[in-house]
Amino acid sequence: MEMRLLSFLNVAFIALSIFLSSISVLSHPRDLLNSTLGGENVGSWKNKILSTNAEAPGPADDVSTLVLAENRTKRPDILSRFHKYRGGWDIANKHYWASVGFTGAAAFIVSVLWFISFGLALVVHYLCGWKLNLRGKELSWSLRICLLLLAVFTSAAAIGCIFLSLGQDEFHREALDTLSYVGNQSDYTVQTLRNVTEYMLLAKIVNVAQIFLPSDVKDDIDHLNADLYSAADTLEQKTHENSSQIREVFNAVRSALIIVAVLMLLISILGLVLSILGHQHAIHIFVISGWLLVVVTFILCGVFVILNNAIADTCMAMGEWVENPHAETALTNILPCIDQRTTNQTLFKSKQVINDLVNIVNGFVNSVANSNPPPRAAPNYFNQSGPFIPQLCYPYDSNMQDRPCSPEELHMENASLVWENYTCMVSADGLCSSVGRLTPDMYTQLVSAVNVSYALQHYTPPLLSLQNCDFVRDAFRTITSSYCPPLGRYLRSVNAGLAMISIGVMPCLALWILYANRPQREEVFAELSLRVRGSCSGKSFAPNVNVQSTGSTPRIGA
């Protein structure tokens, strides 16, 4: 069970790391995709704007090293002869897992002690004939107290089963909600990658009057699209695989808890009923079953203590990383945030593609649409007339910095609406039959070009926010504030339910044996008969005679 828990946590963090590490597919292809996604080299821009030797930020003079959840993770390390572990949260460190596993040691030790001690008690009781001899009023008061204690401890066990059922249901739902949130962020990342690739592909095939992007830009787009498609497909595949595995673990844990809760509830209630009815032989089965189930309950309690501490460590580590995103931490190996230089280089190339598309649009507008060629100057002549079309605004200057649009320029947001006013009606031979400088086909081509430019302008920044870990920081902030607190509460409810079940069932096992072996009515009648016979024969009768049952279980003396 412990190995299954550790596997679940590893799988969860692998899924999270795959989702979040996709932020660097553009700028750190060789190291990240080969090590995390298992893909091939993502490649680079030909003009060295983005190269394969771009590195994630390493330790520098101005970069501090932060030990995540340092105080919380100072625990005895089993692998280091119980010396204090001081490495902080680090899921790649076996000593961290050994220290977390130590938090459940108390429950595991109690389970072993219970298994041995109660097992020896059963052996002594069944094989050595151990029993309690109670007489007269002592027996009456003892039976009353025994019945009262049985009712109390059975109620405690039943309440524990309710706590366990409610707690596991809430924990299961919250855990799946957390998994769904991470999956949604992964889907958003995949969709962002695919949106960029789709609009890059459209930019490659955009043409206005057979004017296309330069061939070197098309080659760069081809290389980038291949890399982004591979990264998006791999990310989606890994996310779905890991999500399925994690859900299977969650469902298995939920099934185990439900089975324990149901069995414990049935055993505690049926054991009480059978002990009251005096079914001595049937009670043996319930005593042995309860003995073993208490062991399982203690083991589950220890496992959930470990899980609770691991989740609390992770939540604290995420919170500390959010406050110190540029420090060197254990999360750096999972989430290598890209430096600003590489991010700016990627942004530079995307801006260059947008300006190239604006160049195509303005080149056509200036050389064809706003010209007044003679009728014989086909194909530039299509009987265009009327006021000149304003130029489309360049969103970036020659240094690829944001530039404001002049009043005479068109904004991408409303360019298609303005161009409608310059569109003419065409005749059967394709010439304008009304005032205008654009045919419907030309208008469609211009709108396609500006739509692609607008889309690239708005889809690239989210991708870049993934690269510099802003998106990761937001995701961690949401997880630590919205998902970690309820997960901790529900885990404590599960542990409380398991503890109450154990505390309730443990004394019940002994009380079942005592109460089931109380003197039955036939034993009382036999004692009275012996008294009568003794008085008739003139012999004295000892009131403390023990009448044994023919059963294998020794009875309490009358």
Long-range contacts (C-beta under 8 A, 24 or more apart in sequence): 1-299, 1-300, 1-303, 2-101, 2-104, 2-303, 2-306, 4-249, 4-252, 5-303, 5-306, 5-307, 6-97, 7-249, 8-246, 8-249, 8-250, 8-253, 9-91, 9-307, 9-310, 10-91, 11-242, 11-245, 11-246, 11-249, 12-179, 12-242, 12-246, 13-91, 13-334, 14-242, 15-182, 15-186, 15-238, 15-239, 15-242, 15-243, 15-246, 16-182, 16-334, 17-334, 17-335, 18-186, 18-235, 18-238, 18-239, 18-242, 19-182, 19-183, 19-185, 19-186, 19-189, 19-235, 19-239, 20-185, 20-334, 20-335, 20-472, 20-475, 21-334, 21-335, 21-336, 22-186, 22-189, 22-190, 22-193, 22-231, 22-232, 22-235, 22-466, 23-189, 23-335, 23-337, 23-338, 23-466, 23-467, 23-469, 23-471, 23-472, 24-56, 24-336, 24-337, 24-338, 24-466, 24-467, 25-193, 25-227, 25-228, 25-231, 26-50, 26-224, 26-227, 26-228, 26-346, 26-463, 26-467, 27-54, 27-338, 27-342, 27-343, 27-345, 27-346, 27-467, 28-54, 28-55, 28-56, 28-336, 28-338, 28-342, 29-227, 31-55, 31-56, 31-336, 32-56, 32-336, 33-230, 33-231, 33-234, 37-231, 37-234, 37-235, 37-238, 38-234, 39-230, 39-231, 39-234, 40-230, 42-227, 42-230, 42-231, 43-223, 43-224, 43-226, 43-227, 44-223, 45-220, 45-223, 45-224, 45-349, 46-216, 46-219, 46-220, 46-223, 47-216, 47-220, 49-345, 49-346, 49-348, 49-349, 50-342, 50-345, 50-346, 50-349, 54-338, 54-342, 54-345, 55-339, 56-332, 56-336, 56-337, 56-338, 56-339, 57-326, 57-337, 57-338, 57-339, 58-328, 59-328, 63-326, 63-327, 63-328, 64-324, 64-327, 64-328, 65-327, 65-328, 65-329, 66-320, 66-321, 66-324, 66-327, 66-328, 66-329, 67-329, 68-316, 68-317, 68-320, 68-321, 68-329, 68-330, 68-331, 69-313, 69-316, 69-317, 69-320, 72-312, 72-313, 72-316, 73-99, 73-100, 73-313, 75-99, 75-100, 75-102, 75-103, 76-102, 77-102, 78-102, 88-317, 88-330, 89-313, 89-314, 89-316, 89-317, 89-330, 90-330, 91-330, 91-334, 92-330, 92-333, 93-330, 100-306, 100-309, 100-310, 100-313, 101-306, 103-305, 103-306, 103-309, 104-301, 104-302, 104-303, 104-305, 104-306, 105-302, 106-302, 106-305, 107-298, 107-299, 107-301, 107-302, 107-305, 108-298, 108-299, 108-302, 110-298, 111-294, 111-295, 111-298, 111-299, 111-302, 114-294, 114-295, 114-298, 114-506, 115-291, 115-295, 118-291, 118-294, 118-506, 118-509, 119-291, 121-510, 122-287, 122-288, 122-291, 125-513, 125-553, 125-554, 126-552, 126-553, 129-554, 130-554, 131-517, 131-554, 131-555, 131-556, 131-557, 132-514, 132-556, 132-557, 133-544, 133-546, 133-556, 133-557, 134-556, 134-557, 135-543, 135-544, 135-557, 135-558, 136-543, 139-518, 139-519, 139-556, 139-558, 143-515, 143-518, 146-511, 146-514, 146-515, 146-518, 147-276, 147-515, 149-507, 149-511, 150-272, 150-275, 150-508, 150-511, 150-512, 150-515, 151-272, 153-503, 153-504, 153-505, 153-507, 153-508, 153-511, 154-268, 154-269, 154-271, 154-272, 154-504, 154-508, 155-504, 156-500, 156-503, 156-504, 157-264, 157-265, 157-268, 157-500, 157-501, 157-504, 157-505, 157-508, 158-265, 158-268, 158-269, 158-504, 159-500, 159-504, 160-264, 160-496, 160-497, 160-498, 160-499, 160-500, 160-501, 160-502, 160-503, 160-504, 161-261, 161-262, 161-264, 161-265, 161-268, 161-497, 161-501, 162-497, 163-493, 163-494, 163-496, 163-497, 163-500, 164-257, 164-260, 164-261, 164-493, 164-494, 164-497, 164-498, 164-501, 165-257, 165-258, 165-261, 165-497, 166-493, 166-497, 167-490, 167-491, 167-492, 167-493, 167-494, 167-496, 167-497, 168-253, 168-254, 168-257, 168-258, 168-261, 168-490, 168-494, 168-497, 169-254, 170-486, 170-489, 170-490, 170-493, 171-487, 171-490, 171-491, 171-493, 171-494, 172-250, 172-253, 172-254, 174-483, 174-486, 174-487, 174-490, 175-250, 175-487, 176-247, 176-250, 177-483, 178-479, 178-483, 178-487, 179-243, 179-246, 179-247, 179-250, 181-478, 181-479, 181-483, 182-475, 182-479, 183-239, 183-243, 185-471, 185-475, 186-235, 186-236, 186-239, 187-236, 187-239, 189-235, 189-466, 189-471, 190-232, 190-235, 190-236, 190-239, 192-459, 192-462, 192-463, 192-466, 193-228, 193-231, 193-232, 193-235, 193-463, 194-228, 194-229, 194-232, 195-455, 195-459, 196-228, 196-456, 196-459, 196-460, 196-463, 197-224, 197-225, 197-228, 197-229, 197-232, 199-452, 199-455, 199-456, 199-459, 200-224, 200-225, 200-228, 200-353, 200-456, 201-225, 202-448, 202-452, 202-455, 203-353, 203-357, 203-452, 203-453, 203-456, 206-357, 206-360, 206-445, 206-448, 206-449, 206-452, 207-360, 207-445, 208-360, 208-361, 208-363, 208-364, 208-442, 208-445, 208-446, 208-449, 209-364, 209-368, 209-379, 209-442, 209-445, 211-360, 211-363, 211-364, 212-360, 213-353, 213-356, 213-357, 213-360, 214-356, 217-352, 217-353, 217-356, 220-349, 221-353, 256-300, 257-300, 257-494, 260-293, 260-296, 260-297, 260-300, 260-498, 260-501, 261-497, 261-501, 263-289, 263-293, 264-290, 264-293, 264-297, 264-501, 264-505, 267-293, 267-505, 268-504, 268-505, 268-508, 271-508, 271-509, 271-512, 272-508, 272-512, 274-512, 274-516, 275-511, 275-512, 275-515, 275-516, 276-515, 278-516, 278-518, 278-520, 279-516, 280-516, 280-517, 280-549, 280-551, 280-553, 281-551, 281-552, 281-553, 283-512, 283-513, 283-516, 284-553, 286-512, 287-509, 287-512, 287-513, 290-505, 290-508, 290-509, 291-509, 293-505, 294-502, 294-505, 294-506, 294-509, 297-498, 297-501, 297-502, 297-505, 298-498, 298-502, 300-498, 301-495, 301-498, 301-499, 301-502, 304-491, 304-494, 304-495, 304-498, 305-495, 307-491, 308-488, 308-491, 308-492, 308-495, 311-484, 311-487, 311-488, 311-491, 312-484, 312-488, 315-479, 315-480, 315-484, 315-487, 315-488, 318-476, 318-479, 318-480, 318-484, 319-476, 319-480, 321-473, 321-476, 322-473, 322-476, 322-477, 322-480, 325-469, 325-473, 335-469, 335-472, 337-467, 337-468, 337-469, 337-472, 338-467, 338-468, 338-469, 340-468, 342-467, 343-464, 343-467, 343-468, 346-464, 346-467, 347-400, 347-460, 347-464, 348-400, 350-456, 350-460, 351-395, 351-396, 351-400, 352-400, 353-456, 354-395, 354-396, 354-453, 354-456, 354-457, 355-394, 355-395, 355-396, 355-400, 357-449, 357-450, 357-452, 357-453, 358-392, 358-393, 358-394, 358-395, 358-453, 360-449, 361-392, 361-446, 361-449, 361-450, 362-391, 362-392, 364-442, 364-446, 365-389, 365-391, 365-392, 365-446, 366-391, 369-422, 369-437, 369-438, 369-442, 370-437, 382-426, 382-430, 382-431, 382-432, 382-439, 383-424, 383-431, 383-432, 383-433, 384-424, 384-432, 384-436, 384-437, 384-438, 385-424, 385-432, 385-435, 385-436, 385-437, 386-422, 386-424, 386-435, 386-436, 386-437, 387-422, 388-437, 389-419, 389-422, 389-437, 389-438, 390-418, 392-450, 395-453, 395-457, 412-450, 412-453, 412-454, 412-457, 413-454, 415-446, 415-447, 415-450, 416-446, 416-447, 416-450, 416-451, 419-443, 419-446, 419-447, 513-553, 514-556, 516-553, 517-549, 517-553, 517-554, 517-555, 517-556, 518-555, 518-556, 519-547, 519-555, 519-556, 519-558, 523-547, 523-549, 523-555, 523-558, 524-558, 527-558
